[in-house]
Amino acid sequence: MRVRGQKGCNDATSIMFISALHQRIDFDRYLDQGTTVKLFIDEELDAVCENDEDVYLYYVKSGALEVGMNRDAERNTIFFIRSEGDAVICSRQGYLSFGTNRFTLKAVRNTVLVGFTLKQVKELIRSDDDFLEDYLYEMHMAMAQMGHRIDTTAHQSSSRRILLWLDKLCEANEPDADGAYRIPCNLTVDELAGLLLIHYATCNKLLKALKERNIVNKTRTHLEIADRAQIKELLRDENPVLY
């Protein structure tokens, strides 16, 4: 998964990448009220809030986190990435953590967090409209990111997944004068495969097939979508085959 900020993206595009939010959350004025937590790369933190005195919200001061569900050492489902300037809430009453499932925050590089208890968050929401707006922004973006990811990947073939994702990216952006969409995207093939829940080799073949059809060209920094009409035509088929 991508852990760097995606420059040049609007909010709708950021939703399709399920990583750093477009809008930096302005929590700097509250940091002296929170508790600093430092995580080394790959270190995990159980994210459960049982009562008002437990940490409920973490602000990412530096570094980046994988937010997801851990079933055991070998199986982990990543919901999204939160990077510097983002925030994430914990699971209330352990709703996401029961049985062998644990809702966890995992550092993808050395990370510094500032934690706020549920009591503090409630007080800030009551007293500061700006805090409330930032909190609601994070909640709605998380819902949108997870919702679109499920919509794109559920019950779809690998070819249809990548076509749906590309079409949504076009919908979130304006084409250039020549009709092509040039969208900032620094995802690696491995990260894109993880986003779409497909195998790395499959993702590589799909990108190669799309390039050979002159539909999409992926560079290190951008996705160049030359022919959205052909993407829409392929999506008319419930089971399109790209290679």
N, C-alpha and C positions, 0 to 999 in steps of 0.2 A: 504494500500500500504506500501511496505517496505521503511523505511527511513534510514536504516543503510547502510554503505558501504558493498559491497559484496566481501570479500577477496577471492583471488584465482581464480577470473573470468578473462577470456580473453575478448577482445572487443566484439567478436561475441556473447558470452554468456551474457554479460551485456545488449546487445540489447534485449534479450528475457525477461529480468527482468524489463525493462523500468524504472530503478531507477538510482542509483549512477553510473556514468561513470567509466570505468576501469582506464582511464588516468586522473590524476589530472591536471587541467588547472593551469598553472603557471602565475597567475596575481599578485603575491605578490609585485612585483616591481612597480606596477601601483596604488596600493591602496591609496597612499597619494594624487592622482589626482582625486579620486572619491568622492562621497557623501555617507556617512554612513547612513543606514536606519535600524532601529531596529523594529522587529515585535515580539509580544508575540504569544504564541501558539493559533491557530485558527484565528489570525488576518489576514485580507485580504488586498491586495494592487492591485488597478486597474493598469493594465500593458499596457498602451497606450502611444505611442510616436507620437505626432502631428507635431513636428518641431525639428530643429537641437538642440535646447536648452533643450528639454525634455530628461529624462532618456530613453535610448534605450537598454542598457545591464546591467543586475544585476549579480554580482559575489557573490556567497554564501561563506561568510567568516566563518560562523559557523551556525549550525542548518540545517534545511531542508525545502523545499517548495514543495507543490503540485501545479503543473502548469496545468491550465485547463480553462474550460468555465463554468461560473456561470449563470444560467438562472433565478433562484430565490433562496430563502433561503432553499428550499427543494431539488432542482435539480442542481447537479454539475457533470460535466464530467471531469475526471482527464486524462490529456494527459500523463504525466510522473512526476517523482520525481526528484528534483535536490538537492543534498546534498553538504556538505562542499567540496570546491575545484572545484565545477561545476559552470556553468554560464547559464543564460537564457536571450533571447532577448524579448523585448516587441512587441506588435502588432503595426505595422506602420499604421498611419492614421486611426486607429480603425477598420481595416478590420475584426478583430475577435470580435470586440465589437460594435454591432449595435442592435437596437431594445432592447429586454430584455436580450440579450446575453452580457456578460462582460468577457473579457479575464482577469483572475485574478491569482495572486500568493498568496497562502495561507500557512502560517507557520504551520508546523505539530509539531514543538516544538519551543521554543524561538530561534529566528534567527537573525543574523546580516548580512545585505547585504551591498555591496558597489556598488553604481550606477554610470554609465558613460553615459553622454549625447551622442546623435547621432553624434554631432560634434566631441567629443573626440574620439569616436570609429572610425570615418572616418580618423582622424589624425593618430591614432595609427596603423591602417591598412596600411596607406600609408608609415609610417616611420619605422615599426617594423615587419619584416617577422615572428618572433616568435609569436607575438600577432596574426597575420593573420592565422598562422597554428593552434593556439589554438581555434580561432574563427571558422574556417572552420571545425575543429574536432567536436566541439559542434553542429554546424548546421547539419552536416552529420549524427551524432549519433542520433539527434532528429528525423531526417527524417527516418532513419532506424528503430528506435524504434517504431514510429507511424505506419510506413508502415507494419512492420511485425505483429504488434498487429491487424491492420485492416485485413490483409491477414489471420491471424489465426482465427479471430472471425466472420468475415462477412459471413452470409448465411451458417453457420455451426451449426450442433447440438452440445450440450454440450460435448458429448462423443468425437466427431470429433475434437473439439477445443482443448481439453487436449491432445489428441493423436498427433495432428499437432504440438503443442507446445513442447511436449516431443521429437518428432522426430527432430525438429529444434535444440533443445538443444544437442542432440546426434551429429548432423551434425557439431555443433560448437565446439565439444570436441573430444578428443581421448579416446578410451576405455582402460581399464586396461588390464593386461595380460590375465585375465580370460574372457574377452569380455564384461564385465559390465562397465557401465558408472557411475562414482561417481562424481557428480557435486555439488560444494558448492552452497547451497541454504538455506537462513534463512527466506524465506517467510513463514508466517503463512498460515493456510488454508483460513482464511478470506482475506488475502492479495492476495493469488493465485486466489481466486474466483473473486476479484475485477479486477485483471489483465486480466482474461479470460472472464469477463462480464457474469458470471454465479452465481446462488444463492449459498450461503454458504453451505446449506444442500446438494445441488446437487454435489458440489465440494467434499464434504466429502464422499459421496457415490461413486463417481468416483475413488477417491484415494483408498477407501476400496476395490472396485472391482478390480482395477489394482494390489493391493497387493495380493488379493486372487488368481489371475491368475499368480502370481509370475513374474509380469512384472516390477512393480515399487514399491519401498519402500521409503516413505518419512520420514526422521528423522528430528530432530530439526535443524541440520546444513547442511544436504546433501539430494540430490535426488539420489537414487541408482536405475539405470535403468538396469535391468538384461537381458532383452530380447527385443532388438530393432527390431529383425526380426518379432516378434509377433506384435509389433506396426505397422510395415509396412504392415503386412498381414491384420490387422484390418482396416487400411486406404484404402485398396482396395475397401472396401464397402463405398458407398457414405453416408450411414446412419448407422454407426456401433452402436451397443447397448452394453454397458458395464455392465449394471445391469437392 
